Protein backbone atom coordinates (compact mmCIF):
# COMPACT_ATOMS: atom_id res chain seq x y z
CA UNK A 1 0.00 0.00 0.00
CA UNK A 2 2.85 2.41 0.83
CA UNK A 3 4.16 2.02 -2.71
CA UNK A 4 0.84 3.16 -4.20
CA UNK A 5 0.75 6.12 -1.81
CA UNK A 6 4.30 7.12 -2.73
CA UNK A 7 3.65 6.83 -6.46
CA UNK A 8 0.36 8.70 -6.13
CA UNK A 9 2.26 11.49 -4.37
CA UNK A 10 4.79 11.59 -7.21
CA UNK A 11 2.02 12.11 -9.77
CA UNK A 12 0.53 14.79 -7.52
CA UNK A 13 3.74 16.83 -7.25
CA UNK A 14 4.39 16.54 -10.99
CA UNK A 15 0.99 17.95 -11.87
CA UNK A 16 1.04 21.34 -13.64
CA UNK A 17 4.83 21.62 -13.48
CA UNK A 18 7.15 22.49 -16.33
CA UNK A 19 9.28 19.68 -17.70
CA UNK A 20 12.39 21.00 -15.93
CA UNK A 21 10.55 21.39 -12.63
CA UNK A 22 9.15 17.89 -13.03
CA UNK A 23 12.65 16.51 -13.55
CA UNK A 24 13.77 18.14 -10.32
CA UNK A 25 10.85 16.78 -8.33
CA UNK A 26 11.29 13.36 -9.95
CA UNK A 27 14.94 13.38 -8.93
CA UNK A 28 14.11 14.25 -5.32
CA UNK A 29 11.44 11.56 -5.19
CA UNK A 30 13.88 9.03 -6.64
CA UNK A 31 16.61 10.05 -4.22
CA UNK A 32 14.33 9.44 -1.25
CA UNK A 33 13.01 6.20 -2.74
CA UNK A 34 16.46 4.71 -3.30
CA UNK A 35 17.97 5.92 -0.04
CA UNK A 36 15.10 4.24 1.81
CA UNK A 37 15.51 1.08 -0.28
CA UNK A 38 19.26 0.51 -0.60
CA UNK A 39 20.84 2.34 2.33
CA UNK A 40 22.09 -1.09 3.42
CA UNK A 41 24.90 -0.83 0.86
CA UNK A 42 26.67 1.29 3.50
CA UNK A 43 27.14 -1.82 5.66
CA UNK A 44 29.67 -3.36 3.28
CA UNK A 45 31.37 0.00 2.70
CA UNK A 46 31.82 0.57 6.43
CA UNK A 47 32.67 -2.97 7.48
CA UNK A 48 34.85 -4.02 4.55
CA UNK A 49 35.68 -0.85 2.60
CA UNK A 50 37.76 0.77 5.31
CA UNK A 51 36.12 4.18 4.95
CA UNK A 52 34.81 6.54 7.66
CA UNK A 53 31.07 6.99 8.19
CA UNK A 54 30.77 10.40 6.44
CA UNK A 55 32.46 9.05 3.31
CA UNK A 56 30.30 5.91 3.33
CA UNK A 57 27.16 8.03 3.63
CA UNK A 58 28.35 10.24 0.77
CA UNK A 59 28.99 7.24 -1.48
CA UNK A 60 25.54 5.78 -0.80
CA UNK A 61 23.92 9.16 -1.51
CA UNK A 62 25.90 9.44 -4.76
CA UNK A 63 24.76 5.97 -5.82
CA UNK A 64 21.15 6.83 -5.02
CA UNK A 65 21.53 10.16 -6.82
CA UNK A 66 22.65 8.30 -9.94
CA UNK A 67 19.67 5.93 -9.70
CA UNK A 68 17.34 8.91 -9.16
CA UNK A 69 18.25 10.14 -12.64
CA UNK A 70 15.86 7.56 -14.11
CA UNK A 71 12.65 8.66 -12.35
CA UNK A 72 13.79 12.23 -13.08
CA UNK A 73 14.00 11.37 -16.78
CA UNK A 74 10.56 9.76 -16.62
CA UNK A 75 9.11 12.88 -14.97
CA UNK A 76 10.73 15.17 -17.54
CA UNK A 77 9.45 13.21 -20.54
CA UNK A 78 6.00 12.87 -19.00
CA UNK A 79 5.55 16.61 -18.48
CA UNK A 80 7.35 17.57 -21.66
CA UNK A 81 5.06 15.64 -24.00
CA UNK A 82 1.71 15.03 -22.26
CA UNK A 83 0.61 18.32 -20.71
CA UNK A 84 -2.24 18.56 -23.24
CA UNK A 85 -4.03 15.25 -22.54
CA UNK A 86 -4.80 13.67 -19.16
CA UNK A 87 -5.97 10.40 -20.69
CA UNK A 88 -2.80 10.05 -22.75
CA UNK A 89 -0.66 11.15 -19.82
CA UNK A 90 -1.89 8.66 -17.23
CA UNK A 91 -3.03 5.64 -19.21
CA UNK A 92 -0.41 5.54 -21.98
CA UNK A 93 2.61 7.74 -21.38
CA UNK A 94 3.24 7.19 -17.68
CA UNK A 95 3.39 3.35 -17.67
CA UNK A 96 5.28 3.26 -20.99
CA UNK A 97 7.89 5.84 -20.01
CA UNK A 98 8.33 4.36 -16.54
CA UNK A 99 8.96 0.92 -18.06
CA UNK A 100 11.53 2.33 -20.49
CA UNK A 101 13.44 4.27 -17.84
CA UNK A 102 13.28 1.30 -15.44
CA UNK A 103 14.74 -0.88 -18.20
CA UNK A 104 17.51 1.63 -18.79
CA UNK A 105 18.34 1.57 -15.07
CA UNK A 106 18.75 -2.19 -15.32
CA UNK A 107 20.93 -2.01 -18.43
CA UNK A 108 23.17 1.08 -18.47
CA UNK A 109 26.68 0.46 -17.06
CA UNK A 110 25.87 -3.23 -16.35
CA UNK A 111 22.60 -2.16 -14.71
CA UNK A 112 21.07 -2.11 -11.24
CA UNK A 113 17.55 -3.57 -11.55
CA UNK A 114 16.81 -3.40 -7.83
CA UNK A 115 13.53 -2.17 -6.26
CA UNK A 116 11.32 -2.65 -9.29
CA UNK A 117 7.71 -2.07 -8.25
CA UNK A 118 6.63 -5.57 -9.28
CA UNK A 119 8.55 -7.20 -6.44
CA UNK A 120 6.14 -5.67 -3.94
CA UNK A 121 3.18 -7.58 -5.40
CA UNK A 122 4.15 -11.22 -4.92
CA UNK A 123 1.42 -11.80 -2.35
CA UNK A 124 -1.28 -10.06 -4.41
CA UNK A 125 -3.26 -11.25 -7.45
CA UNK A 126 -0.97 -9.20 -9.72
CA UNK A 127 1.77 -11.82 -9.39
CA UNK A 128 -0.26 -13.95 -11.84
CA UNK A 129 1.13 -11.75 -14.63
CA UNK A 130 4.71 -12.90 -13.83
CA UNK A 131 4.89 -16.03 -16.03
CA UNK A 132 3.59 -14.01 -18.98
CA UNK A 133 5.05 -10.51 -18.56
CA UNK A 134 7.67 -10.88 -15.84
CA UNK A 135 8.26 -8.49 -12.98
CA UNK A 136 8.21 -5.67 -15.54
CA UNK A 137 4.60 -6.46 -16.43
CA UNK A 138 3.61 -6.31 -12.78
CA UNK A 139 5.40 -2.96 -12.52
CA UNK A 140 3.31 -1.67 -15.42
CA UNK A 141 0.14 -2.90 -13.68
CA UNK A 142 1.15 -0.98 -10.52
CA UNK A 143 1.71 2.15 -12.61
CA UNK A 144 -1.68 1.81 -14.32
CA UNK A 145 -3.55 1.26 -11.06
CA UNK A 146 -1.89 4.26 -9.42
CA UNK A 147 -2.44 6.40 -12.52
CA UNK A 148 -6.11 5.38 -12.54
CA UNK A 149 -6.53 6.42 -8.93
CA UNK A 150 -4.84 9.75 -9.53
CA UNK A 151 -6.84 10.39 -12.70
CA UNK A 152 -10.06 9.78 -10.73
CA UNK A 153 -8.88 12.22 -8.06
CA UNK A 154 -7.68 14.87 -10.52
CA UNK A 155 -10.46 14.76 -13.09
CA UNK A 156 -13.29 13.74 -10.77
CA UNK A 157 -14.16 11.00 -13.25
CA UNK A 158 -14.41 7.43 -12.01
CA UNK A 159 -15.68 5.38 -14.96
CA UNK A 160 -12.45 4.94 -16.92
CA UNK A 161 -10.31 4.36 -13.79
CA UNK A 162 -12.82 1.81 -12.49
CA UNK A 163 -12.78 -0.04 -15.81
CA UNK A 164 -8.95 -0.01 -15.96
CA UNK A 165 -8.49 -1.28 -12.41
CA UNK A 166 -11.21 -3.90 -12.85
CA UNK A 167 -9.65 -5.22 -16.06
CA UNK A 168 -6.22 -5.48 -14.40
CA UNK A 169 -7.43 -7.13 -11.21
CA UNK A 170 -9.88 -9.56 -12.82
CA UNK A 171 -7.34 -10.48 -15.52
CA UNK A 172 -4.83 -11.29 -12.79
CA UNK A 173 -7.39 -13.34 -10.86
CA UNK A 174 -8.36 -15.28 -13.98
CA UNK A 175 -4.71 -16.19 -14.60
CA UNK A 176 -4.20 -17.51 -11.07
CA UNK A 177 -3.39 -21.19 -11.01
CA UNK A 178 -2.57 -21.37 -14.72
CA UNK A 179 0.30 -23.86 -15.10
CA UNK A 180 2.77 -23.56 -17.95
CA UNK A 181 5.25 -26.17 -16.72
CA UNK A 182 4.84 -29.79 -15.63
CA UNK A 183 6.28 -31.45 -12.51
CA UNK A 184 8.55 -34.45 -12.42
CA UNK A 185 9.48 -36.88 -9.66
CA UNK A 186 10.67 -35.18 -6.47
CA UNK A 187 14.35 -34.72 -5.69
CA UNK A 188 15.78 -34.63 -2.21
CA UNK A 189 17.80 -31.45 -1.77
CA UNK A 190 20.20 -30.57 1.08
CA UNK A 191 21.30 -26.92 1.22
CA UNK A 192 24.21 -26.31 3.57
CA UNK A 193 24.47 -22.93 5.31
CA UNK A 194 27.97 -22.80 6.78
CA UNK A 195 27.58 -19.40 8.49
CA UNK A 196 31.26 -18.59 7.98
CA UNK A 197 32.34 -15.26 9.47
CA UNK A 198 33.28 -12.95 6.60
CA UNK A 199 36.23 -11.55 8.57
CA UNK A 200 37.69 -15.04 8.95
CA UNK A 201 36.67 -16.66 5.69
CA UNK A 202 39.87 -16.01 3.73
CA UNK A 203 42.35 -16.46 6.58
CA UNK A 204 44.69 -19.36 5.64
CA UNK A 205 44.60 -20.73 9.18
CA UNK A 206 40.78 -21.05 9.00
CA UNK A 207 40.67 -22.91 5.66
CA UNK A 208 40.91 -26.46 7.00
CA UNK A 209 38.27 -25.83 9.66
CA UNK A 210 35.80 -24.35 7.13
CA UNK A 211 36.33 -27.18 4.65
CA UNK A 212 35.87 -29.80 7.35
CA UNK A 213 32.69 -28.15 8.65
CA UNK A 214 31.06 -28.14 5.19
CA UNK A 215 32.08 -31.74 4.62
CA UNK A 216 30.80 -32.83 8.04
CA UNK A 217 27.40 -31.25 7.45
CA UNK A 218 27.25 -32.85 4.00
CA UNK A 219 28.26 -36.38 5.04
CA UNK A 220 25.25 -36.42 7.34
CA UNK A 221 23.08 -35.82 4.25
CA UNK A 222 24.53 -38.09 1.58
CA UNK A 223 21.13 -39.75 1.23
CA UNK A 224 19.98 -36.58 -0.57
CA UNK A 225 19.97 -36.47 -4.36
CA UNK A 226 21.67 -33.09 -4.49
CA UNK A 227 23.78 -31.26 -1.88
CA UNK A 228 24.36 -27.54 -2.40
CA UNK A 229 27.00 -25.26 -0.85
CA UNK A 230 26.80 -21.46 -1.23
CA UNK A 231 28.79 -18.91 -3.22
CA UNK A 232 32.56 -19.29 -2.72
CA UNK A 233 31.87 -21.76 0.10
CA UNK A 234 35.39 -23.10 -0.42
CA UNK A 235 37.75 -20.35 0.78
CA UNK A 236 40.54 -21.09 -1.70
CA UNK A 237 41.29 -21.04 -5.40
CA UNK A 238 40.16 -24.19 -7.17
CA UNK A 239 43.65 -25.45 -8.02
CA UNK A 240 44.76 -25.02 -4.38
CA UNK A 241 42.25 -27.58 -3.13
CA UNK A 242 42.29 -30.06 -6.01
CA UNK A 243 42.97 -33.05 -3.76
CA UNK A 244 40.12 -32.05 -1.47
CA UNK A 245 37.73 -31.65 -4.39
CA UNK A 246 38.75 -35.03 -5.82
CA UNK A 247 38.17 -36.63 -2.41
CA UNK A 248 34.73 -35.02 -1.98
CA UNK A 249 33.78 -35.92 -5.54
CA UNK A 250 34.64 -39.56 -4.93
CA UNK A 251 32.62 -39.59 -1.69
CA UNK A 252 29.64 -38.21 -3.58
CA UNK A 253 29.95 -40.83 -6.32
CA UNK A 254 30.10 -43.61 -3.74
CA UNK A 255 26.92 -42.22 -2.16
CA UNK A 256 25.22 -41.73 -5.54
CA UNK A 257 24.91 -38.04 -4.65
CA UNK A 258 25.81 -34.85 -6.50
CA UNK A 259 27.35 -31.86 -4.75
CA UNK A 260 27.26 -28.33 -6.16
CA UNK A 261 29.47 -25.67 -4.64
CA UNK A 262 30.64 -22.14 -5.18
CA UNK A 263 34.39 -21.64 -5.62
CA UNK A 264 36.92 -19.22 -7.10
CA UNK A 265 38.50 -20.46 -10.33
CA UNK A 266 41.92 -19.23 -11.40
CA UNK A 267 43.42 -19.43 -14.89
CA UNK A 268 46.47 -17.90 -16.51
CA UNK A 269 45.80 -17.01 -20.15
CA UNK A 270 48.38 -15.28 -22.32
CA UNK A 271 50.37 -14.22 -19.23
CA UNK A 272 47.25 -12.64 -17.71
CA UNK A 273 45.79 -13.82 -14.40
CA UNK A 274 42.06 -14.50 -14.71
CA UNK A 275 39.71 -15.14 -11.79
CA UNK A 276 36.13 -16.37 -12.10
CA UNK A 277 33.36 -16.53 -9.52
CA UNK A 278 32.28 -20.08 -10.25
CA UNK A 279 29.94 -22.91 -9.37
CA UNK A 280 31.15 -26.45 -9.94
CA UNK A 281 29.59 -29.92 -9.76
CA UNK A 282 31.22 -32.83 -7.90
CA UNK A 283 30.19 -36.45 -8.27
CA UNK A 284 28.16 -35.72 -11.39
CA UNK A 285 26.42 -38.79 -12.80
CA UNK A 286 26.52 -39.69 -16.47
CA UNK A 287 24.35 -37.44 -18.61
CA UNK A 288 21.01 -38.70 -19.89
CA UNK A 289 20.50 -39.11 -23.61
CA UNK A 290 18.15 -36.80 -25.54
CA UNK A 291 18.71 -33.82 -23.27
CA UNK A 292 20.28 -30.51 -24.17
CA UNK A 293 24.04 -30.19 -23.50
CA UNK A 294 25.23 -29.50 -19.97
CA UNK A 295 28.43 -28.49 -18.19
CA UNK A 296 30.02 -29.22 -14.83
CA UNK A 297 30.66 -25.54 -14.06
CA UNK A 298 29.23 -22.07 -14.37
CA UNK A 299 31.10 -18.73 -14.40
CA UNK A 300 29.35 -15.60 -13.18
CA UNK A 301 28.49 -13.15 -15.95
CA UNK A 302 26.85 -10.17 -14.21
CA UNK A 303 29.59 -8.85 -11.94
CA UNK A 304 28.95 -6.46 -9.07
CA UNK A 305 30.66 -3.07 -9.62
CA UNK A 306 33.35 -2.35 -6.99
CA UNK A 307 32.76 -5.71 -5.28
CA UNK A 308 33.81 -7.92 -8.22
CA UNK A 309 35.28 -5.53 -10.74
CA UNK A 310 36.40 -1.92 -10.53
CA UNK A 311 35.56 0.42 -13.43
CA UNK A 312 38.54 2.66 -14.25
CA UNK A 313 40.54 0.60 -11.77
CA UNK A 314 43.90 2.24 -12.52
CA UNK A 315 42.38 5.51 -11.36
CA UNK A 316 40.18 4.30 -8.50
CA UNK A 317 42.15 1.54 -6.78
CA UNK A 318 44.81 3.87 -5.30
CA UNK A 319 42.13 6.16 -3.81
CA UNK A 320 40.81 4.01 -0.97
CA UNK A 321 40.56 0.44 0.35
CA UNK A 322 36.94 0.40 -0.87
CA UNK A 323 38.24 0.02 -4.43
CA UNK A 324 40.64 -2.74 -3.48
CA UNK A 325 38.35 -5.27 -1.81
CA UNK A 326 39.36 -8.96 -1.85
CA UNK A 327 38.23 -10.74 -5.03
CA UNK A 328 37.45 -7.50 -6.89
CA UNK A 329 39.20 -8.41 -10.16
CA UNK A 330 36.96 -11.07 -11.67
CA UNK A 331 36.46 -11.83 -15.35
CA UNK A 332 32.99 -12.35 -16.79
CA UNK A 333 31.65 -15.71 -17.79
CA UNK A 334 29.74 -16.14 -21.04
CA UNK A 335 26.42 -14.38 -21.64
CA UNK A 336 24.64 -17.68 -22.29
CA UNK A 337 26.01 -20.76 -20.54
CA UNK A 338 24.98 -24.39 -20.35
CA UNK A 339 22.96 -25.77 -17.48
CA UNK A 340 24.58 -27.75 -14.71
CA UNK A 341 23.50 -31.39 -14.35
CA UNK A 342 22.82 -33.07 -11.03
CA UNK A 343 20.83 -36.23 -10.30
CA UNK A 344 19.61 -36.35 -13.92
CA UNK A 345 18.20 -32.83 -13.57
CA UNK A 346 19.27 -29.73 -15.46
CA UNK A 347 19.86 -26.64 -13.36
CA UNK A 348 20.08 -23.01 -14.52
CA UNK A 349 22.45 -21.05 -12.31
CA UNK A 350 22.74 -17.45 -11.13
CA UNK A 351 25.37 -16.29 -8.65
CA UNK A 352 24.32 -13.68 -6.09
CA UNK A 353 23.54 -10.33 -7.80
CA UNK A 354 22.75 -12.12 -11.10
CA UNK A 355 19.39 -13.39 -9.86
CA UNK A 356 18.05 -9.83 -10.30
CA UNK A 357 18.63 -10.06 -14.09
CA UNK A 358 15.65 -12.07 -15.27
CA UNK A 359 16.48 -11.50 -18.93
CA UNK A 360 19.79 -13.34 -18.45
CA UNK A 361 17.89 -16.34 -17.13
CA UNK A 362 15.63 -16.21 -20.17
CA UNK A 363 18.72 -17.21 -22.14
CA UNK A 364 19.72 -20.07 -19.82
CA UNK A 365 16.44 -21.65 -18.65
CA UNK A 366 15.64 -24.28 -21.27
CA UNK A 367 12.51 -26.45 -21.65
CA UNK A 368 14.32 -29.32 -19.88
CA UNK A 369 15.68 -27.15 -17.05
CA UNK A 370 14.29 -28.53 -13.79
CA UNK A 371 15.52 -26.04 -11.19
CA UNK A 372 16.87 -22.51 -10.91
CA UNK A 373 19.81 -22.36 -8.51
CA UNK A 374 21.14 -19.18 -6.97
CA UNK A 375 24.08 -19.18 -4.57
CA UNK A 376 25.04 -16.11 -2.60
CA UNK A 377 27.03 -14.66 0.28
CA UNK A 378 25.00 -11.89 1.91
CA UNK A 379 27.35 -11.70 4.90
CA UNK A 380 28.55 -8.44 3.34
CA UNK A 381 25.30 -6.76 4.42
CA UNK A 382 24.90 -7.98 8.00
CA UNK A 383 21.46 -7.66 9.60
CA UNK A 384 20.22 -5.04 7.12
CA UNK A 385 17.17 -5.39 4.85
CA UNK A 386 19.43 -6.22 1.90
CA UNK A 387 19.35 -10.03 2.30
CA UNK A 388 15.55 -9.98 2.61
CA UNK A 389 15.23 -7.97 -0.60
CA UNK A 390 17.63 -10.38 -2.29
CA UNK A 391 15.48 -13.31 -1.17
CA UNK A 392 12.31 -11.73 -2.58
CA UNK A 393 14.02 -11.10 -5.91
CA UNK A 394 14.93 -14.80 -6.09
CA UNK A 395 11.34 -15.71 -5.29
CA UNK A 396 10.06 -13.71 -8.27
CA UNK A 397 12.10 -15.92 -10.61
CA UNK A 398 10.03 -18.91 -9.45
CA UNK A 399 6.82 -17.11 -10.53
CA UNK A 400 8.28 -15.99 -13.87
CA UNK A 401 9.69 -19.36 -14.95
CA UNK A 402 7.35 -21.60 -12.93
CA UNK A 403 10.28 -23.58 -11.63
CA UNK A 404 11.53 -24.20 -8.11
CA UNK A 405 14.25 -21.80 -6.98
CA UNK A 406 16.96 -23.20 -4.73
CA UNK A 407 18.79 -20.46 -2.82
CA UNK A 408 21.95 -21.39 -0.92
CA UNK A 409 23.75 -18.71 1.10
CA UNK A 410 26.67 -18.52 3.49
CA UNK A 411 24.99 -16.72 6.41
CA UNK A 412 21.36 -16.74 5.24
CA UNK A 413 18.73 -16.49 4.14
CA UNK A 414 18.92 -20.00 2.63
CA UNK A 415 15.51 -20.96 1.22
CA UNK A 416 13.61 -22.96 -1.38
CA UNK A 417 10.54 -21.85 -3.34
CA UNK A 418 8.41 -24.21 -5.38
CA UNK A 419 7.26 -23.62 -8.96
CA UNK A 420 4.35 -21.46 -7.73
CA UNK A 421 6.60 -19.26 -5.59
CA UNK A 422 5.49 -20.84 -2.31
CA UNK A 423 8.20 -21.14 0.31
CA UNK A 424 9.11 -24.77 0.97
CA UNK A 425 11.61 -24.10 3.75
CA UNK A 426 14.29 -21.74 4.99
CA UNK A 427 17.20 -21.38 7.39
CA UNK A 428 17.26 -18.09 9.33
CA UNK A 429 20.27 -15.83 9.14
CA UNK A 430 23.45 -16.54 11.08
CA UNK A 431 22.73 -20.18 11.82
CA UNK A 432 24.90 -23.14 10.83
CA UNK A 433 22.39 -25.67 9.52
CA UNK A 434 21.22 -27.84 6.64
CA UNK A 435 17.87 -27.35 4.91
CA UNK A 436 16.44 -30.69 3.72
CA UNK A 437 13.50 -30.49 1.35
CA UNK A 438 11.83 -32.64 -1.29
CA UNK A 439 11.14 -30.57 -4.40
CA UNK A 440 9.64 -31.43 -7.76
CA UNK A 441 11.63 -30.15 -10.74
CA UNK A 442 9.45 -28.67 -13.48
CA UNK A 443 9.93 -28.68 -17.22
CA UNK A 444 8.32 -26.64 -19.97
CA UNK A 445 8.27 -23.00 -20.99
CA UNK A 446 6.34 -20.00 -19.73
CA UNK A 447 5.61 -17.15 -22.16
CA UNK A 448 8.09 -14.98 -20.25
CA UNK A 449 10.69 -17.75 -20.50
CA UNK A 450 10.17 -17.85 -24.25
CA UNK A 451 10.07 -14.13 -25.06
CA UNK A 452 11.42 -12.31 -21.99
CA UNK A 453 10.59 -8.65 -21.62
CA UNK A 454 11.13 -7.92 -25.34
CA UNK A 455 7.42 -7.74 -26.37
CA UNK A 456 6.60 -5.42 -23.46
CA UNK A 457 9.54 -3.14 -24.25
CA UNK A 458 8.63 -3.00 -27.95
CA UNK A 459 5.07 -2.03 -26.98
CA UNK A 460 6.38 0.62 -24.56
CA UNK A 461 8.60 2.19 -27.24
CA UNK A 462 5.74 2.12 -29.76
CA UNK A 463 3.44 3.83 -27.25
CA UNK A 464 6.09 6.42 -26.46
CA UNK A 465 6.53 7.06 -30.18
CA UNK A 466 2.78 7.58 -30.41
CA UNK A 467 2.97 10.04 -27.49
CA UNK A 468 5.75 11.96 -29.27
CA UNK A 469 3.74 12.04 -32.49
CA UNK A 470 0.62 13.18 -30.69
CA UNK A 471 2.58 15.96 -28.96
CA UNK A 472 4.10 17.07 -32.26
CA UNK A 473 0.78 17.26 -34.10
CA UNK A 474 -0.87 18.98 -31.14
CA UNK A 475 1.91 21.59 -31.17
CA UNK A 476 1.46 22.08 -34.93
CA UNK A 477 -2.29 22.46 -34.53
CA UNK A 478 -1.86 24.96 -31.69
CA UNK A 479 0.59 26.99 -33.75
CA UNK A 480 -1.81 27.10 -36.70
CA UNK A 481 -4.68 28.23 -34.48
CA UNK A 482 -2.54 30.95 -32.95
CA UNK A 483 -1.49 32.14 -36.40
CA UNK A 484 -5.08 32.08 -37.59
CA UNK A 485 -6.25 34.08 -34.56
CA UNK A 486 -3.45 36.58 -35.05
CA UNK A 487 -4.51 37.16 -38.65
JOSUL-V360171 format. One line per field, one symbol per residue. ss: DSSP state (~ for helix, > for strand, _ for the rest). A space follows every 50 residues. Layout:
# JOSUL-V360171
ss=???
This chain:
# JOSUL-V360171
ss=_~~~~~~~~~~~~~____~~~~~~~~~~~~~~~~~~~~__~~~~~~~~__ __~~~~~~~~~~~~~~~~~~~~~~~~~~~~~____~~~~~~~~~~~~~~~ ~~~~~__~~~______~~~~~___~~~~~~~~~~~~~~~~~~~~~~~~~~ ~~~~~___~~~~~~~~~~~~~~~~~_____>>>>>>>>>>>>>_______ ___~~~~~~~~~~~~~~~~______>>>>_______>~~~~~~~~~~~~~ ~~~~___>>>>>>>>>>>>__>>>>>>>>>>>___________>>_>>>_ ____>___>___~~~~____~~~~_____>________>>>>__>>>>>> >~~~~~_~~~~~~~____>>>>>>>>_~~~~____~~~~~~~~~~~~~~~ ~__>>>>>>____>>>>_____>>>>>_____>>>>>>>>>>>>__~~~~ ~__~~~~~~~~~~~~~~~~~~~~~~~~~~~~~~~~~_
